[in-house]
Amino acid sequence: MNNIKKSIKINNIIEINDAFSLCSLDNIFSVFNSINNILYLIYSKENKSIILFDIINKVKICEIKNAHNKAITNFRHYLDKKNKRDLVMSISFEENNIKLWNINNLECLLNLQKIYDTGYLNSACFLEDNNNNIYILASNFNFNSFEPIKVFDLNGNKIKEINESSDKTYIIISFYDEVTEKNYIVTGNMGFIKSFNFQENTLYNKYYDNNNRPHFSLACYKDEKILKLIDSCSDGKIRIWNFHTTELINLIDFGVRINNISLFNNKYIFISCYDYNIRILNLKNEIVEDFLGITQDIVSLCTIKCHNKENYLIVQGLDIEPISIYNFEISN
């Protein structure tokens, strides 16, 4: 690691002390600019309520009480521009269900129950296909018998299952590649990563370098015309792959377990580590900056550039650790 003068300055703004999380690493809260241009944080409380918080005005907007019967473990947001609404899925892996909400009017649109027969519903995401159809993708985490990714429409109908996706899955993401004009699904599993062609329902690639540890977090971005896949692993390494060729472009060893990563402006990766620190990797020159002791037991983090051009960093730890909200400045 290089010791350099910090190019990023982080300032604490506020802490939210009623937030709660379990041992999920994937989006235990969500931050998004809404259709009406409000910067929202959505998170859960120990009493299984959902809280909608206005970050700019630092005020709690509303509380959806008894949103689930068991603890809420994940959130994902989707901006439905066609219907001018913000869709949020809330996930309870113990309850094995997903609820879909229209956050703009707090209506619960869907309750998908008992999605998997065994194991946990560890991660889920949205996907919009080439025909502007929106789907919910659910993945399974099980120590014994694995079940495949399941695809549902917004009416709760199971559309299909993804072939060759029956793995112990920690995280699932989806994205659209404008060059190939295809939708892809990527999963972080035990020891390897897989990508799938959504339209063809087939395995696309497998990314593996003789590492048998879990892959907790994923991000994709385009750099120098190469579509790159970034993943974090419990072995303390960040791996950067060529998405289409599976070439391992770079491997950066942090020497401590990495819980979660967040890509910012395709230039920086914010990294939460098991030693309670946040590290920031500059993707252009691979300089790493350390920010020590920001919070205890960091599990999930998110960076976002909001509508008034301020940069925000949000982090949360396990159990009843608060959500800490910071803004940050980049000097170069």
LINBELUR-V691707 format. One record per run of one state. SS is the DSSP state (@ for helix, = for strand, . for the rest). FROM is the first residue (numbers start at 1). TO is the last residue. If there is no record, write none. Layout:
ss = (SS;SS)
from = (FROM;FROM)
to = (TO;TO)
This chain:
ss = (.;=;.;=;.;=;.;=;.;=;.;=;.;=;.;=;.;=;.;=;.;=;.;=;.;=;.;=;.;=;.;=;.;=;.;=;.;=;.;=;.;=;.;=;.;=;.;=;.;=;.;=;.;=;.;=;.;=;.;=;.)
from = (1;8;17;21;22;30;34;39;45;50;55;59;65;74;81;85;93;97;103;107;113;120;129;134;142;150;154;158;162;169;178;182;191;193;198;202;208;214;224;226;234;237;243;248;254;258;265;268;274;278;283;288;292;298;306;311;318;319;320;323;331)
to = (7;16;20;21;29;33;38;44;49;54;58;64;73;80;84;92;96;102;106;112;119;128;133;141;149;153;157;161;168;177;181;190;192;197;201;207;213;223;225;233;236;242;247;253;257;264;267;273;277;282;287;291;297;305;310;317;318;319;322;330;332)
